[in-house]
Amino acid sequence: MKLPMKIVWALVGVFIIIALTQIDFSAEEKKEKVEKPKEKIVEKAFHTDNLSTFVTALRTAKLDDDLNSNAKITIFAPSDSAFASLPDGKFAELMEASNKEELKRILSYHVVAGNVTTSDLKNGQVLQTIDGEMIQVSLADEGAKVNGTKLVKTNIEASNGVIHVIDKVMMPSPKANKEQASLRN
């Protein structure tokens, strides 16, 4: 029995429509709909476990508004336990109003311009902090470090940058030494 060509083409069309409805085109749509983080970096730090002391220090130093700008930044944020490991009384001393500038300087030493993820880090790389000091990256089997401080949680994305949690509070070079060095040059 021979079917008329109109019926054959109609059946072919139906099979094509059925086949097309079974194909998952959503993979491409999903790529386009990947949501970018909506929280600014300080808000993201606030909602990240083990960074409450860091956020409190940022707010005390009045750095929170500066860091929540639209400029892309990377923060190497000391964990709560990193602050707890400071010498006795050091954190309380830094939180005093009379030490606001020192606190600001220490916290600024943990911030670099740009969105630096762990895949961007290279062994021996030197990054300039927003206060003009340099910190050095080292990569080893046990993970990435900045100035010998281990990155314990990485690539926490915010709308204006990225946070890496570190296990120690990094201290910038003493201010007196910087001033003396600039006088010698």
C-alpha positions in Angstrom: 0.0 0.0 0.0 1.4 3.3 -1.1 0.7 6.4 1.0 0.1 9.7 -0.7 3.1 12.1 -0.5 1.1 14.7 1.5 0.5 12.1 4.3 4.2 11.0 4.3 5.4 14.6 4.7 2.8 15.3 7.4 4.0 12.2 9.3 7.7 13.3 8.8 6.7 16.7 10.2 5.0 15.2 13.2 8.1 13.1 14.0 10.4 16.1 13.7 8.2 18.1 16.0 8.1 15.3 18.5 11.9 14.9 18.3 12.5 18.6 18.8 10.3 18.7 21.9 12.5 16.0 23.4 15.8 18.0 23.0 17.0 19.9 26.1 17.8 23.4 24.9 17.9 24.6 28.5 21.7 24.1 28.9 22.4 27.2 26.8 19.6 29.1 28.7 21.1 28.1 32.0 24.5 29.5 31.0 22.8 32.9 30.3 20.9 32.9 33.6 23.8 32.3 35.9 23.2 34.8 38.6 25.9 37.1 39.6 26.3 37.8 43.4 24.1 40.7 44.5 25.8 41.4 47.9 28.6 43.9 48.1 31.8 42.6 49.6 31.3 43.7 53.3 27.7 42.4 53.3 29.0 39.1 51.9 31.7 39.0 54.6 28.9 39.6 57.2 27.0 36.6 55.9 30.1 34.4 55.8 30.8 32.1 58.7 33.9 33.0 60.8 34.3 36.6 59.6 32.2 38.5 62.2 35.3 39.9 63.9 36.7 41.1 60.6 33.4 42.9 59.8 33.3 44.5 63.2 36.8 45.7 62.7 35.9 47.1 59.3 33.0 49.0 60.7 35.0 50.3 63.6 37.7 51.6 61.2 35.0 53.1 59.0 36.2 51.1 56.0 32.9 49.4 55.2 31.5 52.1 53.0 34.8 52.5 51.1 35.0 48.7 50.4 31.4 48.6 49.3 32.0 50.9 46.4 31.7 49.6 42.8 35.4 49.2 42.5 36.5 45.6 42.2 38.6 44.4 45.1 39.9 41.3 46.7 40.0 40.9 50.5 42.2 38.4 52.3 40.0 38.4 55.4 41.4 37.0 58.7 39.0 34.5 60.3 37.6 35.0 63.8 40.2 32.5 65.1 42.9 34.6 63.4 41.9 37.6 65.4 41.6 35.5 68.6 45.2 34.4 68.1 46.5 38.0 68.3 48.6 38.7 71.5 46.4 39.3 74.6 44.7 42.6 74.5 45.9 43.5 71.0 42.5 43.3 69.3 40.8 45.3 72.1 43.6 47.9 71.8 43.1 48.2 68.1 39.3 48.7 68.5 39.8 51.8 70.7 38.9 55.0 69.0 42.4 56.4 69.5 43.8 53.5 67.4 41.4 53.8 64.5 44.1 54.8 62.0 46.3 51.9 63.0 43.3 49.5 62.7 42.5 51.0 59.3 46.1 50.5 58.1 46.1 46.9 59.2 42.8 46.1 57.6 43.8 47.9 54.4 46.9 45.7 54.2 44.4 42.8 53.6 42.8 44.4 50.5 44.1 44.5 46.9 42.5 46.2 43.9 40.9 43.9 41.3 39.0 40.6 41.4 41.8 38.1 42.2 40.6 34.5 42.4 42.8 31.6 43.3 43.1 30.6 39.7 44.7 34.1 39.1 47.4 33.5 41.7 50.9 32.5 40.7 53.8 31.3 42.9 56.0 34.3 43.8 53.4 36.8 42.6 53.5 40.2 44.4 50.2 42.0 45.0 50.0 45.7 46.0 47.6 46.4 48.8 45.3 49.4 48.8 47.7 51.1 51.3 50.6 50.7 48.9 52.4 47.8 50.6 53.3 44.6 48.9 52.2 41.0 49.8 53.6 37.9 48.2 51.8 34.8 47.0 53.2 31.3 47.5 51.6 28.2 46.0 52.4 24.7 47.3 50.8 21.3 47.6 49.1 22.3 50.9 47.5 25.3 49.2 47.9 29.0 48.5 49.4 31.4 51.0 49.8 35.2 51.1 52.8 36.4 53.2 52.9 32.9 54.7 49.3 33.1 55.8 47.2 30.2 54.5 44.0 30.7 52.5 41.5 28.5 54.3 38.4 29.3 52.3 38.6 30.8 48.9 36.7 32.5 46.1 33.8 33.8 48.0 32.2 36.0 45.3 30.5 39.3 45.9 29.2 41.8 43.4 32.3 44.0 43.7 35.0 41.5 44.3 36.1 38.3 46.0 37.0 37.2 49.6 39.6 34.7 50.6 39.5 33.7 54.3 43.0 33.5 55.9 44.2 31.9 59.1 46.3 34.8 60.5 46.1 38.6 60.7 48.8 40.0 58.5 50.7 43.0 59.9 52.1 45.7 57.6 55.6 46.9 58.1 56.0 49.2 61.0 55.1 52.8 60.0 58.4 54.2 61.5 60.4 51.9 59.3 58.6 53.0 56.2 59.2 56.7 57.1 62.9 56.1 57.8 63.3 54.2 54.6 61.7 57.0 52.6 64.0 59.6 54.3 67.1 57.5 53.3 66.0 57.5 49.6 
